[in-house]
Amino acid sequence: MFNETSGCVFTGSRAVPGVCKTLLQPQSTSSRARAGVLHWKRSSPAGRSAGAGCDCQNCFQTCFPDRSDVCSFSGSGSARDPLSGPVQQVSLRCSAGSVRWLFPRLALRLLLKPNVASARPAALCIKASRASRGAAVYAERAGELQLLVEDGEPSEQVHCVRTDGARGAVIFLQASPQSDFRRRAVSFRYELLQEKSIASKAACRPCNDSEILQAICTSDFVVRGSIRNVSHHPEQQTSVIEVEQARVYRQRSGIFEREPIMSGHWHGHIHTPLQCHVKAGAGQFLFTGAEHFGEAWLSCAPRFKDFEELYYLARAAQHITCEFPID
C-alpha cells in the first residue's frame, strides 16, 4: 500500500507518517565525487536551526514501519513535489531484503539494521538487478559516500563494504538527471553479514586447520564431492565450481539438488572471487562456505582425505567443537 503522507510503500506492513530530519547536502562534486567518494554535511532549512521544528518539505521524511521485521521497501520518487527537494529516508530492520525505487527522483536514504538487537553486522552487500536503472547506489560511512553501483551498470556483481557495526548500514541512492525517469526503476537485494560470513567472499588463501574445524560447525553449507568443471565469468568477477557426486551434510537452503538419476548423490554450484584463480582438481573435496543472495560462496575446500586425518587427530586431542559424521 502506498502512503501519501510519507511517500512509502512497505511489503507486508503499513507505513506511518514521516518525521522531520535535517537535510543532507553535498559539499563537493569535484574529483572526489568522480572517484566515487562524496563528502556530505548536515544543514538546516533556511531560517531554522536543526532540531527546532523544521519545514518537512525541506527535510528528510522518514518512514518507520509498524513492525520490526520489515525487510523490503518499494516506493516512488515521483510521490513528492519535485520542487521541494526532499531526501526521502527509510528505516528497515532486517538482515536481508530487497529495495525497489520506482521513478527515481532526487535521493533516497536507507537505514538498515538487523532485526536481532544483539547482532553487529560487519559488512553490507548488495546485488543490483540486471534491469536496474535511474540512480547510483552508495554506502554511507563516517560522513562519506562510497560508490557501490553506477547507474546502468550492466553486471549483477555483488558489491560489499564494511559497516560501522552496531550502527547498522546506510545506503544512499542518488537519482540521475534523466528526462525519462518515469520509465526507470532501481532495484537490488541487500544482506547484512556477520564477521564469520565475510571470509567466504574475501580470502583466496587455503584455510588452516583451526579454520577448517570451525567451518564444518558454522558454515551455511558443508558438502563432500568432486569437481566436474570450473567456469570463469569476468563480467561478474566470479568463478563457478560445478560440484557433482556430492553428499550434503548441511545446507541452509536448496542450492544443492539431487541428481536426476537414482544415485542418491547431489549436484550444485559454488562461487569464488575471480582473482582466486580456482582450478579443477581430481579427487574428493569437502566444500564449506556461506550462502549469499541464493548462491553458495566458498570458504574452505580441503581434500577429503586430508580433512579425515585432521578430524581424527583433533577428536583424539579433544580439540573439536562439533561432531562430524565421517564414514
Backbone hydrogen bonds, N-H to C=O, Kabsch-Sander energy under -0.5 kcal/mol:
donor,donor_aa,acceptor,acceptor_aa,energy
3,N,8,C,-2.3
4,E,2,F,-0.6
7,G,3,N,-2.7
8,C,3,N,-0.8
9,V,74,S,-0.7
10,F,1,M,-0.6
11,T,72,S,-1.2
12,G,10,F,-0.7
13,S,10,F,-0.8
16,V,64,F,-0.9
21,K,60,F,-1.0
23,L,43,S,-1.3
25,Q,23,L,-0.5
25,Q,41,K,-2.2
27,Q,39,H,-2.0
28,S,39,H,-0.7
33,A,30,S,-0.6
34,R,30,S,-1.7
35,A,31,S,-1.5
36,G,33,A,-1.5
37,V,32,R,-2.6
38,L,145,L,-1.4
40,W,143,G,-1.6
41,K,25,Q,-2.0
43,S,23,L,-2.1
48,R,45,P,-2.0
52,A,49,S,-2.0
56,C,54,C,-0.6
58,N,55,D,-2.3
59,C,56,C,-0.7
60,F,21,K,-0.8
61,Q,87,V,-0.9
62,T,19,V,-1.0
62,T,60,F,-0.5
63,C,89,Q,-1.8
64,F,62,T,-0.6
66,D,14,R,-1.3
70,V,67,R,-0.5
73,F,98,S,-2.1
74,S,9,V,-2.5
75,G,100,R,-2.0
76,S,7,G,-0.6
77,G,102,L,-3.0
79,A,76,S,-0.9
84,S,81,D,-1.7
88,Q,86,P,-0.6
88,Q,107,A,-1.6
89,Q,61,Q,-3.6
90,V,109,R,-2.8
91,S,63,C,-1.8
92,L,111,L,-2.8
93,R,70,V,-0.9
94,C,92,L,-0.6
94,C,113,K,-1.7
97,G,190,Y,-1.8
99,V,188,F,-2.9
100,R,73,F,-2.1
101,W,186,V,-3.3
102,L,75,G,-3.0
102,L,100,R,-0.6
103,F,184,R,-1.8
107,A,86,P,-0.7
108,L,173,L,-2.1
109,R,88,Q,-3.2
110,L,171,I,-3.4
111,L,90,V,-3.1
111,L,109,R,-0.5
112,L,110,L,-0.6
112,L,169,A,-3.4
113,K,92,L,-2.0
117,A,115,N,-0.6
119,A,116,V,-1.6
122,A,193,L,-3.0
123,A,193,L,-1.5
124,L,161,V,-3.0
125,C,191,E,-2.6
126,I,159,H,-2.5
127,K,189,R,-2.4
128,A,157,Q,-0.5
129,S,187,S,-2.3
132,S,129,S,-1.5
133,R,185,A,-2.6
136,A,174,Q,-2.3
137,V,149,V,-2.7
138,Y,172,F,-2.8
139,A,146,Q,-2.6
140,E,170,V,-2.6
141,R,139,A,-0.6
141,R,144,E,-2.8
144,E,141,R,-1.9
145,L,38,L,-2.3
146,Q,139,A,-3.2
146,Q,144,E,-0.6
147,L,36,G,-2.7
147,L,145,L,-0.6
148,L,137,V,-2.9
149,V,137,V,-1.9
153,E,150,E,-2.0
159,H,126,I,-2.6
161,V,124,L,-2.2
163,T,122,A,-1.6
164,D,168,G,-1.2
165,G,121,P,-0.6
167,R,164,D,-1.1
168,G,165,G,-2.1
169,A,112,L,-2.6
170,V,140,E,-0.5
171,I,110,L,-2.5
172,F,138,Y,-2.4
173,L,108,L,-3.4
174,Q,136,A,-2.1
174,Q,172,F,-0.5
175,A,106,L,-2.9
175,A,173,L,-0.6
176,S,134,G,-2.4
178,Q,176,S,-1.8
181,F,178,Q,-0.8
183,R,180,D,-2.0
184,R,181,F,-1.9
186,V,101,W,-2.5
187,S,185,A,-0.5
188,F,99,V,-2.1
189,R,127,K,-2.1
190,Y,97,G,-2.4
191,E,125,C,-2.4
192,L,95,S,-3.1
193,L,123,A,-2.9
193,L,191,E,-0.6
197,S,194,Q,-1.3
198,I,194,Q,-0.7
198,I,195,E,-1.1
199,A,195,E,-0.7
201,K,198,I,-2.0
202,A,198,I,-0.8
202,A,199,A,-0.6
203,A,199,A,-1.7
212,I,208,N,-2.1
213,L,209,D,-2.3
214,Q,210,S,-1.8
215,A,211,E,-2.3
216,I,212,I,-1.7
217,C,214,Q,-1.0
218,T,214,Q,-1.6
219,S,215,A,-2.1
220,D,289,G,-1.7
221,F,289,G,-1.6
222,V,250,R,-2.7
223,V,287,F,-2.9
224,R,247,R,-2.7
225,G,285,F,-2.2
226,S,244,E,-2.4
227,I,281,G,-0.6
227,I,283,G,-0.5
228,R,226,S,-0.6
228,R,242,E,-2.9
229,N,242,E,-1.1
231,S,240,V,-2.4
233,H,238,T,-3.0
236,Q,233,H,-0.6
237,Q,233,H,-1.0
238,T,233,H,-1.8
239,S,272,T,-2.8
240,V,231,S,-3.0
241,I,270,I,-3.5
242,E,229,N,-3.2
242,E,240,V,-0.6
243,V,241,I,-0.7
243,V,268,G,-3.0
244,E,226,S,-2.6
246,A,266,W,-2.4
247,R,224,R,-3.0
249,Y,222,V,-2.5
249,Y,247,R,-0.7
250,R,222,V,-1.6
252,R,220,D,-0.6
257,E,267,H,-2.6
259,E,265,H,-2.3
263,S,261,I,-2.3
264,G,261,I,-0.6
266,W,246,A,-2.0
267,H,257,E,-2.8
268,G,243,V,-2.0
270,I,241,I,-2.5
271,H,296,A,-3.8
272,T,239,S,-2.4
274,L,237,Q,-2.0
276,C,273,P,-1.8
277,H,274,L,-1.8
285,F,225,G,-2.9
286,L,302,P,-2.7
287,F,223,V,-3.7
287,F,285,F,-0.7
288,T,300,C,-2.5
289,G,221,F,-1.3
290,A,297,W,-1.6
292,H,295,E,-2.7
295,E,292,H,-1.5
296,A,269,H,-0.6
297,W,290,A,-3.2
298,L,271,H,-2.5
299,S,288,T,-3.1
300,C,288,T,-1.1
304,F,284,Q,-2.5
307,F,303,R,-2.3
308,E,304,F,-2.6
309,E,305,K,-1.7
310,L,306,D,-2.2
311,Y,307,F,-3.0
312,Y,308,E,-2.4
313,L,309,E,-2.0
314,A,310,L,-2.4
315,R,311,Y,-2.7
316,A,312,Y,-2.1
317,A,313,L,-1.6
318,Q,315,R,-1.1
319,H,314,A,-3.4
326,I,324,F,-1.8
327,D,325,P,-0.5
